[in-house]
Amino acid sequence: MSGQVTVGDQVIKTSALLDGASWVDLAPGATLALRHTITSRELKIVGPAHALPCRSGAEQVLLASGRVSTSANLGVRPGAEVLIATPFGTVRYGDAALDVDVGPHGLDLHVKEGEAWLEPESAAKKPFKNPLGGHGHASLPNSGSTPSTLVDHCQAAAQHADESARRVLSNAPDAGSLGERAAAQVRDRAAARRACAMAAAAVGSVTEPAERQQLWASLIRWEGLWQSVPHPGPTPAP
């Protein structure tokens, strides 16, 4: 660590253990190198930045602003991916060295080694040719979507994933084949994961405490919906 790095009003020290629930703020020029205690993956956050690393202990980083730099060939496991979520889109990778820069302009991604997948905030935007290989570069402009709008997108995606999960369990004769329903559910869960992670990154930048708390509570509710196993009964109302 170099420069001033804080969690709330507390300055953290080298070798501190971050709990995956607390946002970290880095002053301009500050750097924070992190290693996941289970997987040994490493990444670095460069300030000025506002980020939530290892959210809930997972290999997920919410990046409201700042830069994340990752290293290749560390903590790699078959099928395991890291998700870097920003208010403008998500970046995911299995084994790659890359830089993700987030600011008022939007998101810039530079892939130095390996491959990464970039998903924009809006499905209406022209999709990228994924994956982006070594020395690849891509940008996502600031779309102007508010944190509240992104939470609404999270809600819609979570409800859609819940509905498709119920269809997997359906015995209706017109429900389609189990394979088709299961494949659709996997896609819908992935879309809900991305949408809610982007919303979480955006909510982290809200400065008004009451608004932030309200949006975060809604976000947690809808994340719980798409992550849960459905039970008989109606989908929760907004």
PAZATI-764020 format. One record per residue: z negated, x, y of N, C-alpha, C in turn. Coordinates in Angstrom, 1 decimal. Atoms other than C-alpha are relative to their C-alpha. Example, Ala and Ser with C-alpha at 12.3 -4.5 7.8 and 13.67 -1.06 7.14 Angstrom:
2
0.0,0.9,-1.2,-7.8,12.3,-4.5,0.0,0.9,1.2
0.0,-0.9,-1.1,-7.1,13.7,-1.1,-0.8,-0.8,1.1
This chain:
238
0.0,0.8,-1.2,0.0,0.0,0.0,0.0,0.9,1.2
0.0,-0.7,-1.3,0.7,1.1,3.6,0.0,-1.0,1.1
0.0,1.0,-1.1,0.0,-0.6,6.9,-1.0,-1.1,-0.3
1.0,1.1,0.1,-2.0,-3.8,7.3,0.5,-1.1,-0.8
-0.3,1.1,0.9,-1.9,-6.3,4.5,-1.3,-0.9,-0.2
1.2,0.9,0.1,-4.2,-9.3,4.5,0.3,-1.2,-0.8
0.0,1.3,0.7,-5.1,-12.4,2.5,-1.0,-0.8,0.8
0.9,0.7,-1.0,-6.4,-14.9,5.0,-0.4,0.9,1.1
0.5,-0.9,-1.0,-8.6,-13.0,7.3,-0.6,1.3,-0.6
0.5,-1.2,0.7,-9.4,-10.3,4.7,1.0,1.0,-0.2
-0.9,-1.1,0.3,-7.7,-6.9,4.6,-0.2,0.4,-1.4
0.1,-0.4,1.4,-6.9,-6.0,1.0,0.1,1.5,-0.1
0.0,-1.4,0.2,-7.3,-2.6,-0.4,0.9,0.4,-1.3
-0.7,-0.5,1.2,-5.3,-0.5,-2.9,-0.8,-0.3,-1.3
0.6,0.3,1.3,-5.9,-1.5,-6.5,-0.7,-1.4,-0.1
0.5,1.3,0.0,-7.0,-5.0,-5.5,0.8,-0.9,-1.0
-0.6,0.9,1.0,-6.3,-7.8,-8.0,0.3,-1.3,0.8
-0.4,1.2,-0.6,-4.3,-10.7,-6.5,0.0,-1.1,-1.0
0.3,1.1,0.9,-5.1,-14.1,-8.0,1.2,-0.9,-0.3
-1.2,0.9,0.1,-1.6,-15.7,-7.7,-0.1,-1.3,0.7
0.2,1.3,-0.8,-3.0,-18.5,-5.5,-0.1,0.2,1.5
0.3,-0.3,-1.4,-3.4,-16.7,-2.2,1.3,0.6,0.6
-1.1,-0.6,-0.8,-0.7,-16.0,0.4,-0.4,1.3,0.6
0.2,-1.4,-0.5,-0.3,-12.4,1.5,0.8,0.1,1.3
-0.7,-0.3,-1.3,0.6,-11.4,5.1,0.1,1.5,0.2
-0.2,-1.4,-0.3,2.1,-8.0,5.9,0.5,0.1,1.4
-0.4,-0.3,-1.4,2.3,-6.6,9.4,1.4,0.7,0.0
-1.3,-0.7,-0.1,5.6,-5.1,10.6,-0.1,1.4,-0.5
0.0,-1.4,0.5,6.3,-1.9,8.7,-0.9,0.2,-1.2
0.9,-0.1,1.1,3.6,-2.6,6.1,0.8,-0.2,-1.4
-0.5,0.1,1.3,4.4,-2.3,2.4,-1.1,-0.3,-1.1
1.0,0.4,1.0,2.7,-3.7,-0.7,0.7,0.1,-1.4
-0.6,-0.1,1.3,3.7,-2.5,-4.2,-0.9,-0.7,-1.0
0.8,0.8,1.0,2.6,-4.8,-7.1,0.5,0.3,-1.4
-0.4,-0.1,1.4,2.5,-4.5,-10.8,-0.7,-1.2,-0.7
0.5,1.1,0.7,2.1,-7.6,-13.0,-0.9,0.5,-1.1
1.0,-0.6,1.0,-1.0,-7.0,-15.2,0.3,-0.3,-1.4
-0.3,0.3,1.4,0.5,-8.5,-18.3,1.3,0.6,-0.4
-1.3,-0.5,0.4,4.2,-7.6,-18.2,0.3,1.4,0.5
-0.2,-1.3,-0.6,4.0,-4.4,-16.1,1.3,0.0,0.9
-1.0,0.1,-0.9,6.9,-5.6,-14.0,-0.5,0.5,1.4
0.4,-0.5,-1.3,6.9,-4.0,-10.5,1.0,-0.5,1.0
-0.8,0.4,-1.2,8.1,-5.1,-7.1,-0.7,0.4,1.2
0.6,-0.5,-1.3,7.5,-4.2,-3.5,0.3,-1.1,1.1
-0.2,0.9,-1.1,7.0,-6.5,-0.5,0.0,0.8,1.3
-0.1,-0.8,-1.2,8.0,-5.1,2.9,-0.2,-1.0,1.2
0.3,0.8,-1.1,6.7,-6.5,6.2,0.9,0.2,1.2
0.9,1.2,-0.1,6.7,-8.4,8.4,0.3,-1.0,-1.1
-0.3,0.9,1.1,6.3,-10.8,5.5,-1.2,-1.0,-0.2
1.0,1.0,0.4,4.5,-13.9,4.3,0.5,-0.5,-1.4
-0.4,0.2,1.4,4.6,-14.3,0.5,-1.2,-0.3,-0.9
1.0,0.3,1.0,2.8,-15.6,-2.5,0.5,0.6,-1.3
-0.5,-0.7,1.2,3.3,-13.1,-5.4,-0.7,-0.5,-1.2
0.6,0.3,1.3,2.7,-13.9,-9.1,-0.6,-1.4,0.1
0.6,1.3,-0.1,2.2,-17.6,-8.4,-0.5,-0.5,-1.3
0.6,0.5,1.2,-0.2,-19.1,-10.9,0.0,1.0,-1.2
-0.1,-1.0,1.0,0.0,-15.8,-12.8,1.4,0.2,-0.6
-1.3,-0.1,0.5,3.7,-16.3,-13.5,0.8,1.1,0.7
-0.9,-0.9,-0.6,6.5,-13.9,-12.7,0.9,-0.8,1.0
-0.7,0.7,-1.1,7.4,-15.9,-9.6,-0.6,0.4,1.3
0.4,-0.4,-1.3,7.3,-14.9,-6.0,0.5,-1.1,1.0
-0.4,0.9,-1.1,7.4,-17.4,-3.1,0.1,0.9,1.3
-0.3,-0.8,-1.2,9.0,-15.6,-0.1,0.4,-0.8,1.2
-0.3,0.8,-1.2,8.7,-17.5,3.1,0.7,0.8,1.1
-0.7,-0.9,-0.9,9.7,-14.5,5.2,-0.3,1.4,-0.5
0.2,-1.4,0.3,10.1,-10.7,4.7,1.0,0.5,-1.1
-0.9,-0.6,1.0,11.7,-8.5,2.0,-0.8,0.2,-1.3
0.5,-0.3,1.3,11.1,-8.2,-1.7,1.0,1.0,-0.6
-0.9,-1.0,0.7,12.5,-5.1,-3.5,-0.5,0.1,-1.5
0.4,-0.1,1.4,12.5,-5.0,-7.3,0.5,1.3,-0.7
-0.4,-1.2,0.8,12.7,-2.2,-9.9,0.6,-0.5,-1.4
-0.6,0.3,1.3,14.8,-2.2,-13.1,-0.7,0.7,-1.1
0.5,-0.7,1.2,13.8,-1.2,-16.6,-1.6,0.0,-0.1
1.5,0.1,0.1,10.1,-2.3,-16.2,-0.4,-1.4,-0.4
0.4,1.3,0.4,8.5,-5.1,-18.1,1.0,-1.0,-0.5
-1.1,0.9,0.4,11.7,-6.4,-19.5,-0.3,-0.5,-1.4
0.2,0.7,1.3,11.5,-8.9,-22.4,1.1,-1.0,-0.2
-1.2,0.9,0.3,14.2,-11.0,-24.1,-0.3,-1.4,0.5
0.1,1.4,-0.5,14.7,-14.3,-22.3,-0.9,-0.2,1.2
0.9,0.2,-1.1,12.1,-13.6,-19.6,0.6,0.4,1.3
-0.6,-0.2,-1.3,13.1,-13.9,-16.0,-1.0,-0.1,1.1
0.8,0.1,-1.2,11.6,-13.4,-12.6,0.7,-0.9,1.0
-0.6,0.9,-0.9,12.1,-16.1,-10.0,-0.6,0.3,1.4
0.3,-0.2,-1.4,12.1,-15.3,-6.2,0.5,-1.2,0.7
-0.3,1.2,-0.7,12.0,-18.5,-4.3,-0.1,0.1,1.5
0.0,0.0,-1.4,12.8,-18.8,-0.6,0.4,-1.4,0.5
-0.4,1.3,-0.5,13.4,-21.8,1.7,1.5,-0.3,0.0
-1.4,0.1,-0.1,17.1,-21.2,1.5,0.7,0.1,-1.4
-0.6,-0.2,1.3,17.7,-20.6,-2.2,-0.9,0.8,-0.9
0.8,-0.8,0.9,16.4,-18.9,-5.3,0.8,1.2,-0.6
-0.6,-1.2,0.7,17.1,-15.5,-6.9,-0.8,0.2,-1.3
0.6,-0.2,1.3,16.4,-15.0,-10.6,0.7,1.2,-0.7
-0.6,-1.2,0.7,16.9,-11.9,-12.7,-0.9,0.3,-1.3
0.7,-0.4,1.2,15.9,-10.5,-16.1,-0.4,1.5,0.1
0.2,-1.4,-0.2,16.3,-6.8,-15.4,1.0,0.5,1.1
-0.9,-0.4,-1.1,17.6,-5.7,-12.0,-0.8,0.7,1.1
0.6,-0.6,-1.3,16.9,-3.6,-8.9,0.8,-0.7,1.1
-0.7,0.8,-1.0,17.6,-5.7,-5.9,-0.9,-0.1,1.2
0.7,0.2,-1.2,16.6,-6.4,-2.3,0.3,-1.5,0.4
-0.1,1.4,-0.5,15.9,-10.0,-1.1,-0.6,0.0,1.4
0.5,0.0,-1.4,15.6,-10.3,2.7,0.1,-1.5,0.5
0.1,1.3,-0.5,14.5,-13.6,4.3,-0.5,0.0,1.4
0.4,0.1,-1.4,14.3,-14.4,8.0,0.5,-1.3,0.6
-0.6,1.2,-0.6,15.3,-17.1,10.5,1.4,-0.2,-0.3
-1.4,0.1,0.3,18.9,-16.4,9.7,0.3,-0.6,-1.3
-0.3,0.4,1.3,18.6,-17.2,6.1,-0.4,1.0,-1.0
0.3,-0.9,1.1,18.7,-15.1,2.9,1.1,1.0,-0.2
-1.0,-1.0,0.4,20.5,-11.8,2.1,-0.5,0.6,-1.3
0.3,-0.6,1.3,20.7,-10.5,-1.4,0.9,1.2,-0.3
-0.7,-1.2,0.4,21.7,-6.9,-2.4,-0.4,0.4,-1.4
0.2,-0.4,1.4,22.0,-6.1,-6.1,0.3,1.5,-0.1
-0.2,-1.4,0.1,21.6,-2.4,-6.6,0.3,0.5,-1.5
-0.1,-0.4,1.4,21.4,-2.3,-10.4,-0.3,-1.3,-0.8
0.2,1.2,0.8,21.7,-5.0,-13.1,0.7,-1.2,0.5
-0.6,1.3,-0.3,22.5,-8.7,-12.6,-1.1,-0.9,0.6
0.9,1.0,-0.5,21.0,-11.5,-10.6,0.7,-1.3,0.3
-0.6,1.3,-0.2,21.6,-15.2,-10.2,-0.5,-0.6,1.3
0.4,0.5,-1.3,21.6,-16.8,-6.7,0.4,-1.5,0.0
-0.2,1.5,0.0,21.2,-20.6,-6.4,-0.3,-0.5,1.5
0.3,0.5,-1.3,21.6,-22.2,-2.9,-0.9,-1.2,0.1
0.9,1.1,-0.2,19.2,-24.7,-1.5,0.7,-1.4,-0.2
-0.7,1.3,0.1,21.9,-27.4,-1.3,1.1,0.1,-1.1
-1.0,0.0,1.0,24.0,-28.2,-4.3,1.4,-0.3,0.5
-1.3,0.3,-0.6,26.8,-29.3,-1.9,0.7,1.3,0.4
-0.7,-1.2,-0.4,27.4,-25.7,-0.9,0.8,0.6,-1.1
-0.9,-0.6,1.0,30.1,-23.7,-2.6,-0.8,0.9,-0.9
0.8,-0.8,0.9,28.5,-22.2,-5.7,0.5,1.5,0.0
-0.3,-1.4,0.1,28.4,-18.4,-6.1,0.5,0.3,-1.4
-0.5,-0.4,1.3,30.2,-16.6,-8.9,-1.2,0.8,-0.6
1.2,-0.7,0.6,27.0,-15.8,-10.9,0.4,0.5,-1.4
1.0,-0.8,-0.7,25.8,-13.4,-12.0,0.6,1.0,1.0
-0.5,-1.0,-0.9,26.1,-11.0,-9.1,-0.4,1.4,-0.7
0.2,-1.2,0.6,26.5,-7.5,-10.5,-0.5,1.1,0.9
0.4,-1.2,-0.8,25.5,-4.0,-9.3,0.8,0.2,1.2
-0.6,-0.2,-1.3,26.3,-3.3,-5.7,0.6,-1.3,0.6
-0.4,1.2,-0.5,26.9,-7.0,-5.2,-0.8,-0.5,1.2
0.7,0.5,-1.2,26.0,-8.8,-1.9,0.3,-1.4,0.2
-0.3,1.4,-0.3,25.6,-12.4,-1.0,-1.0,-0.5,1.1
0.9,0.5,-1.0,24.0,-14.4,1.9,0.0,-1.5,-0.1
0.2,1.4,-0.1,22.7,-17.9,2.3,-0.5,-0.3,1.4
0.5,0.3,-1.3,22.5,-19.2,5.9,-1.1,-1.0,0.1
1.0,1.0,-0.2,19.6,-21.2,7.2,0.7,-1.4,0.2
-0.6,1.3,-0.1,20.6,-24.8,6.6,-0.7,-0.9,0.9
0.7,0.8,-0.9,18.0,-26.2,8.9,-0.9,-1.0,-0.7
0.9,1.0,0.7,16.2,-28.2,6.2,-1.4,0.3,0.3
1.4,-0.1,-0.3,12.6,-28.8,7.0,-0.8,0.1,-1.3
0.9,0.0,1.2,9.7,-28.2,4.6,-0.2,-1.4,-0.6
0.1,1.4,0.5,9.3,-32.0,4.4,1.2,-0.4,-0.8
-1.2,0.3,0.7,12.9,-32.4,3.4,0.1,0.7,-1.3
0.0,-0.7,1.3,12.6,-29.8,0.7,-1.0,-0.5,-1.0
0.9,0.7,0.9,9.6,-31.5,-0.7,0.6,-1.3,-0.5
-0.7,1.2,0.5,11.6,-34.7,-0.9,1.1,0.4,-1.0
-1.0,-0.5,1.0,14.3,-32.7,-2.8,-0.7,0.3,-1.3
0.8,-0.3,1.1,11.6,-31.5,-5.1,-0.4,-1.3,-0.8
0.4,1.3,0.6,10.4,-35.1,-5.7,1.2,-0.6,-0.8
-1.1,0.6,0.7,13.9,-36.3,-6.5,0.4,0.7,-1.2
-0.3,-0.7,1.2,14.6,-33.5,-8.9,-1.0,-0.1,-1.1
1.1,0.2,1.0,11.2,-33.9,-10.6,0.1,-1.3,-0.7
-0.2,1.3,0.6,11.8,-37.6,-11.1,1.2,-0.1,-0.9
-1.2,0.0,0.8,15.3,-37.0,-12.4,-0.3,0.8,-1.3
0.3,-0.7,1.2,13.9,-34.4,-14.9,-0.9,-0.8,-0.9
0.8,0.9,0.8,11.2,-36.9,-16.0,0.8,-1.0,-0.6
-0.8,1.1,0.6,13.7,-39.6,-16.5,0.9,0.6,-1.2
-0.8,-0.5,1.1,15.9,-37.3,-18.6,-0.9,0.4,-1.2
0.9,-0.3,1.1,12.9,-36.2,-20.7,-0.4,-1.3,-0.7
0.2,1.3,0.7,12.2,-39.9,-21.4,1.2,-0.4,-0.8
-1.2,0.4,0.7,15.8,-40.3,-22.5,0.0,0.8,-1.3
0.1,-0.8,1.2,15.2,-37.4,-25.0,-0.8,-0.8,-1.1
0.9,0.7,1.0,12.4,-39.5,-26.6,0.5,-1.4,-0.3
-0.4,1.3,0.1,14.4,-42.7,-26.4,0.7,-0.2,-1.4
-0.7,0.4,1.3,15.6,-44.5,-29.6,1.0,-1.0,0.3
-1.0,1.0,-0.4,18.0,-46.8,-27.7,1.3,0.4,-0.7
-1.2,-0.3,0.7,21.3,-47.0,-29.6,1.1,0.6,1.0
-1.0,-0.5,-0.9,23.3,-46.2,-26.4,-0.5,1.2,0.8
0.6,-1.1,-0.7,21.2,-43.2,-25.4,0.8,1.3,-0.1
-0.7,-1.2,0.3,23.7,-40.7,-26.7,-0.6,0.9,-1.0
0.5,-0.8,1.0,23.2,-37.9,-29.1,-1.2,0.8,0.5
1.2,-0.7,-0.4,19.9,-36.0,-29.2,0.4,1.4,0.6
-0.4,-1.3,-0.5,21.7,-32.7,-28.6,0.5,-0.1,1.5
-0.5,0.3,-1.4,23.4,-34.1,-25.4,-1.2,-0.2,0.9
1.2,0.3,-0.9,20.1,-35.5,-24.1,-0.9,1.2,0.2
0.8,-1.2,-0.2,18.2,-32.3,-24.8,0.6,1.0,0.9
-0.7,-1.0,-0.9,20.8,-30.1,-23.1,-0.1,-0.5,1.5
0.1,0.5,-1.4,20.7,-32.4,-20.0,-1.4,0.2,0.5
1.4,-0.2,-0.4,16.9,-32.2,-20.0,-0.3,1.4,0.4
0.2,-1.4,-0.3,17.0,-28.4,-20.0,0.6,0.3,1.4
-0.6,-0.3,-1.3,19.4,-28.4,-17.0,-0.8,-0.7,1.1
0.8,0.7,-1.0,17.3,-31.0,-15.2,-1.3,0.6,0.3
1.2,-0.7,-0.2,14.1,-29.1,-15.7,0.2,1.2,0.9
-0.3,-1.2,-0.7,15.7,-25.9,-14.4,0.3,-0.4,1.5
-0.3,0.4,-1.4,17.0,-27.8,-11.3,-1.3,-0.4,0.7
1.3,0.4,-0.6,13.5,-29.3,-10.7,-0.8,1.3,0.3
0.8,-1.3,-0.3,11.9,-25.8,-11.0,0.5,0.7,1.2
-0.6,-0.6,-1.2,14.3,-24.4,-8.4,-0.4,-0.7,1.2
0.3,0.8,-1.2,13.9,-27.3,-6.0,-1.4,0.1,0.4
1.5,0.0,-0.4,10.1,-27.3,-6.1,-0.4,1.4,0.4
0.3,-1.4,-0.4,9.9,-23.5,-5.9,0.5,0.3,1.4
-0.5,-0.1,-1.4,12.1,-23.6,-2.7,-0.9,-0.7,0.9
0.9,0.8,-0.9,9.9,-26.3,-1.3,-1.3,0.7,0.2
1.2,-0.7,-0.1,6.8,-24.3,-2.0,0.1,1.2,0.9
-0.2,-1.1,-0.9,8.2,-21.3,-0.2,0.0,-0.5,1.4
-0.1,0.6,-1.3,9.0,-23.5,2.8,-1.3,-0.5,0.5
1.3,0.6,-0.5,5.6,-25.2,2.9,-0.9,1.2,0.3
0.8,-1.1,-0.3,4.0,-21.8,2.9,0.1,0.5,1.5
-0.2,-0.4,-1.4,5.4,-21.2,6.4,-0.5,-1.0,1.0
0.5,1.0,-0.9,4.0,-24.4,7.9,-1.4,0.5,0.6
1.2,-0.5,-0.6,1.3,-23.4,10.4,-1.0,-1.0,0.3
1.0,1.1,-0.3,-0.4,-26.8,11.1,-0.7,-0.3,-1.3
0.8,0.1,1.3,-3.2,-27.0,8.5,0.1,-1.4,-0.7
0.0,1.4,0.6,-3.2,-30.8,8.0,1.4,-0.3,-0.6
-1.4,0.2,0.6,0.6,-30.9,7.5,0.2,0.8,-1.2
-0.2,-0.8,1.2,0.6,-28.0,5.2,-0.8,-0.5,-1.2
0.8,0.5,1.1,-2.2,-29.4,3.1,0.6,-1.3,-0.6
-0.7,1.2,0.5,-0.4,-32.8,2.8,1.2,0.3,-0.8
-1.2,-0.3,0.7,2.9,-31.3,1.9,-0.3,0.7,-1.3
0.3,-0.8,1.3,1.3,-28.9,-0.7,-0.5,-1.0,-1.0
0.6,0.9,1.0,-0.6,-31.8,-2.3,1.2,-0.8,-0.7
-1.1,0.7,0.6,2.7,-33.7,-2.7,0.8,0.9,-0.9
-0.7,-1.0,0.8,4.4,-30.6,-4.0,-0.6,0.2,-1.4
0.7,-0.2,1.3,1.8,-30.1,-6.7,0.2,-1.2,-0.9
-0.2,1.2,0.8,2.1,-33.7,-7.8,1.4,0.0,-0.6
-1.4,0.1,0.6,5.9,-33.5,-8.3,0.3,1.2,-0.9
-0.1,-1.1,1.0,5.7,-30.1,-10.0,-0.7,-0.4,-1.3
0.7,0.5,1.2,3.2,-31.6,-12.4,0.8,-1.0,-0.8
-0.9,1.0,0.7,5.7,-34.4,-13.1,1.0,0.7,-0.9
-1.1,-0.5,0.8,8.6,-32.3,-14.2,-0.5,1.0,-1.1
0.5,-0.9,1.0,6.4,-29.9,-16.1,-0.7,-0.7,-1.2
0.8,0.7,1.0,4.6,-32.6,-18.1,0.9,-0.6,-1.1
-0.6,0.8,1.1,5.5,-34.3,-21.4,-0.1,-1.5,0.4
0.1,1.4,-0.5,6.4,-37.9,-20.5,-0.8,-0.9,-1.0
0.7,1.0,0.8,4.3,-40.8,-21.7,0.6,-1.3,0.3
-0.6,1.3,-0.3,5.4,-44.4,-22.0,-0.6,-0.6,1.3
0.4,0.6,-1.2,5.2,-46.2,-18.7,0.9,0.4,1.1
-0.9,-0.3,-1.1,6.9,-46.2,-15.3,-0.2,1.3,0.6
0.1,-1.2,-0.7,7.7,-43.1,-13.3,-0.9,-0.2,1.2
0.8,0.1,-1.2,5.1,-42.5,-10.5,0.8,-0.3,1.2
-0.6,0.3,-1.3,6.0,-44.1,-7.2,-0.2,1.0,1.0
0.2,-1.0,-1.1,6.5,-42.0,-4.1,-1.3,-0.3,0.7
